[in-house]
Amino acid sequence: MRKTMTWALALGAMTCALGATATAKEHEHFHPKGKQPSEFTIKKQQEQREFLPFEDERDFEEQKRGFIAAPDYTQIMADAGHVAWDMGRYAFLLEDEEYDSIHPSLMRQAILNANFGLYEVMPGIYQVRGFDLANITFIKGETGWIVFDPLTAKETARAALELVTKHLGKRPVVAVVYSHSHGDHFLGVRGVIDEADVRAGKCEIIAPVGFMDHAIAENVAAGNAMTRRLTYQYGTLLPASPFGHVDQSIGKNVAAGTPGLIAPTRVIEGDTETVTIDGVEMVFQNTPGTEAPAEMNTYFPQYKAFWAAENITATVHNIYTLRGALVRDSHMWSKHINAALYMFGQDADVMFASHSWPRWGNDRIQEVMRAQRDIYGHLNNQVLHLANSGVTVNQVHNVYKPPMSLQKQWTARGYHGSFEHNSRAVINRYLGYWDCNPATLTPLSPEDSAPLYVEMMGGAAKIIAKGQELHDTGKYRHAQEILMKLVYAEPENQAAKDVLADCWEQLGYQYESPSLRNSFLMGAKELRDGIVPGASAKASGPDVIKAMTTELFLDYLGIRVDDEKAVGMAFTINLITPDNDEKFIIEMSNSTLTNLEGYLAETPDLTITIDRKQLELVMMGEVTLAAQVEAGKCTLTGDASVLQKLASTLAHFDPFFEILPGTKAGEKPDMNPFEQEPPAMTGE
């Protein structure tokens, strides 16, 4: 890689903000047990430098094009007083150095994602990049701004609008478009508009069909598990360092400010719909089942500009996101890109998106669209080809390879969605998790099988010695196979955990995908330190909880029921919320809590009557249900003890539950019995 040119092209804006370019220096590892890259890792990184097309620097030219200004700061403070966003912690990327602790392709992507400031896509279309995981886009109408995807936090979105105002003039926001149902594309909405203006008709909010359902529902049922797993995929507790967090494929990371949500006022229902707002004509293309279950592209005919939402960015995306989500449909994703190519890609002069940087010129646009269409199509078709040839879900990640013609295109590299985990996802979507081997159909749990393996291998000392030998010869995946058995059998054996951590650290250095890198490095950190709870990764807040349907709230109560505590319980509750005219039957039977909307039991054990707006205060934890009863805002008719019985079965989940044996440190939160746990809100 030609370091000098690429560093200068990518980091000019960030250098301006920091005030100076750092000089190259030897970096110390952030952890006292951390290791430098091994000779095997160094060799592998050098092989990648020789294989990959570093001579193609068009992305760097496009990434810096249209730069207007960077702010004179790198930190954005949250209203609560903590740091919501800190681009400055990636200052080590300014150093003219190639780090063998970072895959060279990931290093390139990390440099490209260090863009920071205000950019002109073309006259009338502007983006602020590097203020959050996503880009925020401003389309100039006749009287005001149309904002696309207002980031994750109110503070980062507000700072972006202030930067736009400073350099482009003050204009009202007349519309906001949510391109899809992931939190980094809408939770910052209160930083750019006031809800009163929406209610007064001064500002429209536009979203794809199904937005509200998917924005909330897909993050609730397994929300606690998703949030815990997110710490691995996103490396939220890893320091920014050549040995730690360097990038998140589609941006640096997720802002930690104040989330909010204002419901859409206009929903795009059809496959395509044309809407004109403030003199700007927009052709919306719904693309359900792609990067999000509710997502849409947009074409601007007067600009010949194509907005690709998060369907086409500078990476192959997740078919399966490691933090947890329903497996996506790579076949449908490819088809939607193909439709966009022929509907809009033949005429577009610029293509821009909610992440990465724009592409200019019709030939370049079609090249990128075809590459991404083909990589999703190939992933689907070839994995199924392998599956139909007998390759299983537990083998395919070692077998599937994209064609060389795509491996040599930067836009088809697997940063966000590695081919290792995406290939397994395709099989899982069609065939499920079973590899058809009866031995894996009902396997022992790892902690039950591990002692047998340890005994048969001759005990801990022999396993550690062999694991160290494999580590010292660069066979890190072989070493983890036996060391993981020992760690499960002897969770307190720190020597075993340390050797396994050393293996995972080297594997983390070698992975191109930040999701894989972060997961291995976070695993190594927890093996060394145990679980050290940090700031919660939850990105939702009161607006999101209020947006939950009553049915969804009741469904989640059913998930929270500890079935052993509910043994022998049988009762029926009617729930009535007069202010929105909802009614539900809630029944505890066979240690299972169920609900049915639109019906009331004739002879319930208890009837609860409470306005939905008062129930929301309970859901948010501001008051208890008992306090609402005492205040006369909730009426109980019948056997009130049923409510205490239900409450006695409800668990609140530990947000830092143990993933790896012997690392436990978390505790269950202290919450009111009927308080709703905040949903996870990052579904990238």
C-alpha positions in Angstrom: 0.0 0.0 0.0 1.3 3.4 -0.9 1.0 5.0 2.5 1.8 8.6 2.0 -0.8 9.3 -0.7 -3.6 7.4 0.9 -3.1 8.8 4.3 -3.0 12.4 3.0 -6.1 11.9 0.8 -8.2 10.4 3.6 -7.3 12.2 6.7 -7.0 15.9 5.6 -10.3 16.8 7.2 -9.6 15.0 10.5 -6.1 16.5 10.6 -7.5 20.0 10.3 -9.8 19.2 13.3 -7.0 17.8 15.4 -4.7 20.7 14.5 -1.7 18.6 13.6 -0.5 15.3 12.2 0.9 12.9 14.7 4.3 11.4 14.1 4.9 7.7 13.7 5.8 6.0 17.0 6.0 2.6 18.6 2.6 1.8 20.1 2.4 -0.1 23.4 -0.4 -2.5 23.9 -3.3 -1.2 26.1 -3.3 -4.5 28.1 -0.5 -5.7 30.3 -1.0 -9.3 29.0 -1.4 -8.1 25.4 1.0 -9.3 22.7 2.5 -7.8 19.6 1.7 -9.5 16.2 3.4 -12.8 15.9 5.6 -13.7 13.0 2.7 -15.7 11.6 0.4 -12.8 11.8 3.0 -10.5 10.2 3.5 -13.0 7.3 -0.3 -13.2 6.7 -0.7 -9.4 6.7 2.2 -9.1 4.2 0.5 -11.7 1.9 -2.6 -9.6 1.9 -0.7 -6.5 1.0 0.7 -8.3 -2.0 -2.7 -9.8 -3.0 -5.1 -6.9 -2.7 -5.5 -4.2 -5.3 -4.0 -1.3 -3.4 -3.1 0.4 -6.6 -6.8 1.2 -7.0 -7.2 4.5 -5.1 -10.5 5.7 -6.5 -12.2 5.4 -3.2 -9.7 7.8 -1.7 -10.4 10.3 -4.4 -14.1 10.0 -4.0 -13.9 10.0 -0.2 -12.3 13.5 -0.1 -14.3 15.0 -3.0 -16.6 17.9 -2.1 -15.0 18.6 1.3 -16.2 22.0 2.6 -15.1 22.2 6.2 -14.4 20.2 9.4 -15.4 21.5 12.9 -12.7 22.7 15.3 -13.4 19.9 17.7 -13.4 16.1 17.7 -15.6 15.4 20.7 -19.3 16.0 20.9 -20.7 16.1 24.5 -24.0 14.5 25.5 -26.5 16.6 27.3 -26.1 14.3 30.3 -22.4 15.4 30.6 -20.5 12.4 29.1 -18.8 12.2 25.8 -21.3 11.2 23.1 -18.8 11.0 20.2 -15.0 11.2 20.0 -13.4 11.1 16.7 -10.1 12.2 18.3 -9.6 8.8 19.8 -8.7 7.5 16.4 -5.8 10.0 16.0 -3.4 7.0 15.8 -4.8 6.6 12.2 -3.0 9.9 11.3 0.3 8.3 11.8 2.2 7.3 8.6 2.4 3.7 9.7 1.2 0.2 8.7 0.2 -1.8 11.7 0.7 -5.5 11.6 -1.9 -5.8 14.3 -4.5 -4.6 11.7 -5.5 -6.5 8.5 -4.2 -4.2 5.7 -7.6 -4.1 4.0 -9.3 -3.2 7.3 -6.6 -0.5 7.8 -7.5 0.9 4.5 -11.2 1.0 5.3 -10.5 2.5 8.7 -8.6 5.4 7.0 -11.4 5.9 4.5 -14.0 6.0 7.4 -12.0 8.7 9.1 -13.6 11.4 7.0 -14.9 14.1 9.3 -16.9 17.2 8.4 -19.2 18.7 5.8 -19.1 17.6 2.2 -20.9 18.6 -1.0 -22.2 15.6 -2.9 -23.4 18.0 -5.6 -24.9 21.5 -5.5 -28.1 21.1 -3.4 -27.0 17.8 -1.7 -24.7 17.8 1.3 -23.5 15.3 3.9 -22.0 15.5 7.3 -19.8 12.4 7.8 -17.8 11.2 10.8 -20.3 12.5 13.5 -21.8 9.0 14.2 -21.9 5.5 12.7 -24.0 6.8 9.8 -23.9 9.9 7.5 -26.6 12.6 7.8 -27.7 14.0 4.5 -29.2 17.5 3.8 -31.2 18.1 0.5 -31.8 21.7 -0.3 -35.4 22.5 -1.0 -37.0 25.8 -2.1 -37.4 27.0 1.5 -35.6 24.5 3.8 -33.7 21.3 4.3 -34.9 17.7 3.7 -32.9 15.6 6.1 -32.1 11.9 5.4 -31.2 9.7 8.4 -30.7 11.9 11.4 -28.1 9.6 13.2 -28.2 7.8 16.5 -28.2 10.7 19.0 -29.8 14.1 19.4 -26.4 15.6 20.2 -24.6 14.4 17.1 -27.5 15.3 14.8 -27.7 18.7 16.3 -24.0 19.3 15.9 -24.3 18.3 12.2 -27.1 20.7 11.7 -25.1 23.5 13.4 -22.1 22.8 11.1 -24.4 22.9 8.0 -26.0 26.2 9.3 -22.5 27.7 9.9 -21.3 27.1 6.3 -24.5 26.9 4.2 -26.8 29.3 6.1 -29.8 28.9 8.4 -32.8 27.1 6.9 -35.7 25.3 8.6 -36.0 21.5 8.3 -39.1 20.9 6.3 -38.9 17.1 6.1 -37.1 14.1 7.6 -36.7 10.8 5.8 -35.9 7.6 7.7 -34.4 5.3 5.1 -34.8 2.2 7.3 -35.6 0.8 10.7 -32.1 0.7 12.3 -31.5 3.1 15.2 -28.5 4.9 13.8 -30.8 6.3 11.1 -33.5 7.8 13.2 -32.8 8.0 16.9 -31.2 11.5 16.6 -34.3 13.0 15.0 -34.9 15.4 18.0 -31.5 17.0 17.2 -32.9 18.4 13.9 -36.6 19.0 14.5 -39.1 19.8 17.2 -42.0 17.5 17.6 -44.3 20.5 17.9 -43.4 21.5 14.3 -44.4 18.0 13.2 -47.7 18.2 15.0 -48.2 21.7 13.5 -47.6 20.4 9.9 -44.4 22.4 9.5 -42.3 19.2 9.0 -43.1 15.8 7.5 -41.5 12.6 8.5 -41.3 9.9 5.8 -40.5 6.2 6.3 -40.9 2.9 4.4 -43.8 0.6 5.0 -43.5 -1.4 8.2 -41.0 1.1 9.7 -42.5 1.5 13.2 -43.2 -2.3 13.6 -39.7 -3.3 12.7 -37.9 -0.4 14.4 -39.2 -1.5 17.7 -40.4 -5.1 17.5 -37.2 -6.7 16.1 -35.2 -5.4 19.0 -37.5 -6.4 22.0 -37.9 -10.1 22.3 -34.1 -10.9 22.5 -33.1 -7.3 23.3 -31.0 -8.1 26.4 -29.1 -10.8 24.6 -28.6 -8.6 21.6 -27.2 -5.8 23.7 -24.7 -8.1 25.4 -23.7 -9.6 22.1 -23.3 -6.2 20.6 -20.4 -5.6 23.0 -18.5 -8.3 21.1 -19.5 -7.4 17.5 -19.0 -3.6 18.0 -16.1 -3.9 20.5 -17.8 -1.3 22.7 -15.4 -1.8 25.6 -12.2 -2.0 23.6 -10.0 1.0 23.6 -9.4 2.7 20.2 -5.9 1.4 19.4 -3.9 -0.5 16.8 -4.5 -3.5 19.1 -8.1 -2.8 19.8 -11.0 -1.0 18.1 -10.1 0.6 14.8 -13.3 0.8 12.8 -16.8 -0.6 12.4 -16.8 -1.2 8.6 -19.5 1.4 7.8 -18.3 4.1 10.2 -16.2 4.5 13.3 -18.7 3.4 16.0 -22.1 4.3 17.5 -22.7 7.6 19.3 -23.7 7.4 23.0 -25.9 10.4 23.3 -29.7 10.9 23.8 -31.9 8.8 21.6 -35.4 9.8 20.5 -38.1 8.8 18.1 -40.9 10.8 16.4 -43.4 8.7 14.4 -43.6 9.1 10.7 -46.4 11.2 9.3 -46.2 9.7 5.8 -45.5 6.0 5.0 -44.4 4.8 1.6 -46.6 1.9 0.8 -46.0 0.9 -2.8 -43.1 -0.7 -4.5 -42.3 2.8 -5.9 -43.9 6.1 -5.0 -43.1 9.6 -6.2 -43.4 12.4 -3.6 -42.5 16.1 -4.1 -41.7 18.1 -1.0 -40.5 21.8 -1.0 -39.9 21.6 -4.7 -37.8 18.4 -4.5 -39.1 15.4 -6.4 -38.2 12.0 -4.8 -38.9 8.6 -6.2 -39.0 6.1 -3.3 -38.2 2.4 -3.9 -39.3 0.0 -1.1 -36.7 -2.7 -0.7 -38.0 -5.0 2.1 -35.9 -7.9 3.2 -32.6 -6.4 2.3 -30.3 -4.7 4.9 -33.4 -4.1 7.0 -36.9 -5.5 6.9 -38.2 -2.0 6.2 -35.9 0.0 3.9 -36.1 2.2 0.8 -33.9 3.7 -1.8 -34.6 7.2 -3.3 -34.0 8.7 -6.7 -33.8 12.4 -7.3 -34.6 13.0 -11.0 -33.8 16.7 -11.1 -30.3 15.9 -9.7 -29.8 12.5 -11.4 -28.8 11.4 -7.9 -29.5 8.0 -6.4 -29.7 7.5 -2.7 -28.8 3.8 -1.9 -29.8 3.9 1.8 -27.8 1.1 3.4 -28.3 -1.3 0.5 -25.2 -0.3 -1.3 -22.2 0.9 0.7 -18.5 0.3 0.6 -18.7 -3.2 2.0 -20.5 -6.5 1.8 -23.0 -6.2 4.6 -24.3 -8.6 7.1 -26.6 -11.4 6.0 -26.5 -12.4 9.6 -25.5 -9.7 12.1 -23.5 -11.2 14.9 -25.2 -9.2 17.6 -28.4 -11.0 16.7 -31.2 -10.4 14.2 -33.3 -12.4 11.8 -31.2 -13.8 8.9 -31.5 -11.6 5.8 -32.2 -12.7 2.3 -29.1 -12.3 0.1 -31.1 -13.4 -2.9 -33.7 -10.7 -2.5 -31.0 -8.2 -1.7 -29.4 -8.9 -5.0 -32.7 -8.6 -6.8 -33.5 -5.2 -5.3 -30.1 -3.9 -6.3 -30.7 -5.2 -9.8 -34.0 -3.4 -10.0 -32.4 -0.2 -8.8 -29.7 -0.6 -11.4 -32.2 -0.7 -14.2 -34.7 1.8 -12.8 -32.2 4.5 -11.7 -28.6 3.3 -12.3 -28.7 3.8 -16.1 -29.2 7.6 -15.6 -27.7 8.5 -12.3 -24.7 10.8 -12.2 -24.0 10.3 -8.5 -24.8 7.6 -6.0 -24.7 8.3 -2.3 -25.7 6.4 0.8 -26.2 6.5 4.6 -22.7 5.2 5.1 -19.3 5.4 3.3 -18.9 8.0 0.5 -20.5 8.9 -2.9 -19.6 7.5 -6.3 -19.6 9.9 -9.3 -20.0 9.1 -13.0 -22.4 6.7 -14.5 -19.8 4.1 -15.4 -18.5 4.1 -11.8 -22.0 3.9 -10.4 -22.9 0.9 -12.5 -19.6 -0.8 -11.7 -20.3 -0.6 -7.9 -24.0 -1.6 -8.3 -23.2 -4.6 -10.4 -20.4 -5.7 -8.0 -22.7 -5.6 -5.0 -25.6 -7.1 -6.9 -23.3 -10.0 -7.9 -21.6 -10.6 -4.5 -25.0 -11.0 -2.8 -26.3 -13.1 -5.6 -23.1 -15.3 -5.7 -23.2 -15.7 -1.9 -26.7 -17.0 -2.1 -26.3 -19.2 -5.2 -23.0 -20.7 -4.5 -23.6 -21.5 -0.8 -26.8 -23.3 -1.9 -24.8 -25.0 -4.6 -22.4 -26.2 -1.9 -25.2 -27.2 0.4 -26.8 -29.2 -2.4 -23.5 -30.9 -2.9 -23.3 -32.0 0.8 -21.4 -29.1 2.4 -22.9 -28.4 5.9 -23.4 -25.3 8.0 -20.3 -26.3 10.0 -18.1 -26.6 7.0 -19.2 -24.0 4.5 -17.3 -21.1 6.1 -14.1 -23.0 5.4 -15.1 -23.8 1.8 -17.0 -20.8 0.3 -14.9 -18.3 -1.6 -16.2 -15.4 -3.8 -14.9 -15.5 -7.3 -11.5 -13.8 -7.8 -13.0 -11.1 -10.0 -15.0 -9.9 -6.9 -12.2 -10.5 -4.4 -10.2 -8.0 -6.3 -12.9 -5.3 -6.0 -12.9 -3.2 -2.8 -16.6 -2.7 -2.8 -17.1 -6.5 -2.6 -14.8 -7.0 0.4 -16.4 -8.5 3.5 -15.8 -5.9 6.1 -19.2 -5.7 7.8 -20.4 -9.1 6.8 -17.5 -11.5 6.7 -17.9 -14.4 4.2 -17.2 -16.8 7.1 -20.4 -15.9 9.0 -22.5 -14.8 6.0 -22.0 -18.2 4.3 -23.2 -20.0 7.4 -26.2 -17.6 7.5 -27.4 -18.5 4.0 -27.5 -22.2 4.9 -29.2 -21.4 8.2 -31.8 -19.4 6.4 -32.7 -22.3 4.1 -31.8 -25.4 6.1 -31.5 -24.3 9.7 -28.7 -24.9 12.2 -28.5 -28.7 12.0 -25.7 -30.3 9.9 -27.7 -33.6 9.6 -25.2 -35.4 11.8 -27.3 -37.1 14.6 -24.4 -36.5 17.0 -25.0 -32.8 16.7 -28.7 -32.9 16.9 -28.9 -33.1 20.7 -25.3 -32.4 21.8 -24.2 -32.1 25.4 -23.7 -28.5 26.6 -20.1 -27.5 26.5 -19.7 -27.4 30.2 -21.0 -31.0 30.4 -18.8 -32.5 27.5 -15.6 -30.6 28.4 -14.6 -32.6 31.4 -14.6 -35.8 29.3 -12.4 -34.2 26.7 -10.0 -32.9 29.4 -9.8 -36.4 31.0 -9.2 -38.1 27.7 -6.5 -35.6 26.7 -4.6 -36.3 29.9 -5.5 -33.3 32.1 -5.0 -29.5 32.2 -1.2 -29.4 32.1 -1.0 -31.4 28.9 -3.7 -29.4 27.2 -2.0 -26.1 28.1 1.4 -27.4 26.9 -0.1 -28.5 23.6 -2.1 -25.4 23.2 1.0 -23.3 23.8 2.9 -25.4 21.2 0.1 -24.9 18.6 0.1 -21.2 19.4 3.8 -20.9 19.0 3.6 -22.5 15.5 0.8 -20.2 14.4 -2.0 -22.8 14.6 -4.3 -20.6 16.5 -7.6 -22.2 15.4 -6.3 -25.6 16.3 -5.2 -24.4 19.7 -8.6 -22.9 20.5 -10.2 -26.3 19.9 -8.5 -27.9 22.8 -8.1 -24.8 25.0 -11.8 -24.0 24.9 -12.6 -27.5 26.2 -10.3 -26.9 29.2 -11.7 -23.4 29.9 -15.2 -24.9 30.0 -14.1 -27.8 32.2 -12.0 -25.5 34.5 -13.5 -22.0 34.4 -11.0 -20.7 37.0 -7.9 -22.0 35.2 -6.4 -18.6 34.3 -3.4 -20.1 32.7 -5.6 -21.8 30.1 -7.6 -18.6 29.6 -4.5 -16.6 29.0 -3.2 -19.0 26.3 -6.6 -19.0 24.7 -6.7 -15.2 24.9 -3.3 -15.0 23.2 -4.6 -17.2 20.3 -7.8 -15.1 19.9 -5.8 -11.9 19.9 -3.7 -13.0 17.0 -6.8 -14.2 15.1 -8.4 -10.8 15.8 -5.4 -9.0 14.3 -5.7 -11.2 11.2 -9.4 -10.7 10.4 -10.5 -8.2 7.7 -14.0 -7.9 9.2 -14.2 -5.6 12.3 -17.1 -7.7 13.5 -14.8 -10.7 13.7 -11.8 -8.7 14.9 -13.8 -7.1 17.7 -15.4 -10.4 18.7 -12.0 -12.2 19.1 -10.4 -9.2 20.8 -13.3 -8.8 23.2 -13.2 -12.5 24.0 -9.5 -12.2 24.8 -10.2 -9.1 27.0 -12.9 -10.9 29.0 -10.7 -14.1 29.4 -7.9 -11.9 30.8 -10.0 -9.5 32.9 -13.3 -11.1 33.5 -16.4 -9.1 32.7 -15.8 -5.4 33.5 -19.2 -3.7 32.9 -18.9 -0.4 31.2 -21.5 2.0 29.9 -24.6 0.2 28.7 -24.7 -0.4 25.0 -28.4 0.2 24.9 -29.3 3.0 22.5 -33.0 3.3 23.1 -34.8 5.6 25.4 -38.3 6.8 26.5 -39.4 7.6 22.9 -38.7 4.0 21.9 -40.4 2.4 24.9 -43.5 4.7 24.3 -43.5 3.5 20.7 -43.9 -0.1 21.7 -47.4 -1.4 21.2 -49.3 -2.7 24.2 -49.3 -6.1 22.7 -45.5 -6.1 22.3 -45.1 -5.0 25.9 -47.3 -7.9 27.1 -45.5 -10.3 24.8 -42.2 -9.3 26.5 -43.8 -9.9 29.9 -44.3 -13.5 28.8 -40.6 -13.8 28.0 -39.7 -12.4 31.4 -41.8 -15.1 33.2 -39.6 -17.6 35.2 -41.6 -20.7 34.5 -40.5 -22.4 37.7 -41.9 -19.6 39.8 -45.1 -19.8 37.8 -45.7 -23.5 38.5 -49.3 -24.1 39.6 -50.4 -20.5 38.8 -53.6 -20.1 36.8 -55.4 -16.7 36.4 -57.0 -14.5 33.8 -56.6 -10.7 33.7 -58.6 -8.2 31.5 -56.5 -5.2 30.6 -58.5 -2.1 29.4 -56.8 1.1 28.2 -59.7 3.6 27.6 -57.7 6.5 26.1 -56.8 4.4 23.0 -59.7 1.9 23.2 -57.6 -1.2 23.5 -58.5 -4.4 25.4 -56.6 -7.6 26.1 -57.1 -11.0 27.8 -54.0 -12.0 29.7 -53.8 -15.6 30.9 -51.4 -17.5 33.0 -51.7 -21.2 32.3 -49.1 -24.0 32.3 -46.4 -21.6 33.4 -47.0 -19.6 30.2 -48.3 -16.0 30.0 -50.3 -15.3 26.9 -52.3 -12.4 25.7 -55.0 -11.8 23.0 -55.9 -8.3 21.7 -59.5 -7.3 21.1 -61.1 -9.7 23.6 -62.2 -9.6 27.3 -62.8 -12.6 29.5 -66.4 -13.0 30.8 -65.2 -14.0 34.3 -61.7 -12.7 34.8 -59.9 -12.9 38.1 -58.8 -9.3 37.8 -59.6 -6.4 35.5 -57.0 -3.6 35.2 -58.2 -0.3 33.8 -55.5 2.2 33.0 -55.0 4.8 30.2 -52.2 3.8 27.8 -50.4 7.1 28.6 -50.3 6.1 32.3 -49.2 2.6 31.4 -46.3 4.1 29.5 -45.0 5.8 32.7 -44.9 2.3 34.3 -43.2 0.8 31.2 -40.5 3.6 31.4 -39.9 3.0 35.1 -41.0 6.4 36.2 -43.7 5.1 38.5 -44.8 1.6 39.8 -48.1 0.1 38.9 -48.9 0.1 42.6 -48.3 3.8 42.7 -50.6 4.4 39.8 -53.3 2.4 41.7 -52.8 4.5 44.8 -52.9 7.7 42.8 -56.3 6.7 41.3 -54.8 6.5 37.8 -55.3 2.7 37.6 -58.3 0.8 38.7 -58.2 -2.9 39.9 -61.5 -4.8 40.0 -61.4 -8.4 41.4 -58.6 -10.2 43.1 -55.7 -7.7 43.3 -53.3 -10.4 44.6 -53.1 -11.8 41.1 -51.0 -8.8 40.2 -48.5 -9.7 43.0 -48.5 -13.3 41.8 -47.6 -12.2 38.3 -44.9 -9.8 39.5 -43.3 -12.5 41.6 -42.6 -14.5 38.4 -41.0 -11.7 36.4 -37.2 -11.6 35.9 -35.1 -8.7 34.8 -32.1 -9.9 32.8 -28.5 -9.3 33.6 -27.2 -6.9 30.8 -23.6 -8.3 31.3 -24.4 -12.0 31.5 -21.5 -14.4 31.2 -20.5 -15.5 27.7 -17.2 -17.2 28.4 -16.9 -19.5 31.5 -15.1 -18.0 34.5 -15.6 -14.4 33.6 -18.8 -13.6 35.6 -19.2 -10.1 37.1 -22.6 -8.8 36.1 -25.6 -8.3 38.3 -29.3 -8.1 37.5 -30.5 -4.5 37.3 -32.8 -3.1 40.1 -36.0 -2.3 38.2 -39.7 -2.1 39.0 -41.5 -5.4 38.2 -43.5 -4.1 35.3 -40.8 -1.7 34.0 -39.9 -2.4 30.4 -36.3 -3.1 29.7 -35.1 -0.8 26.9 -34.9 -2.6 23.5 -31.6 -3.0 21.8 -31.4 -0.5 18.9 -28.5 -1.3 16.7 -29.4 -3.7 13.9 -26.7 -3.1 11.3 
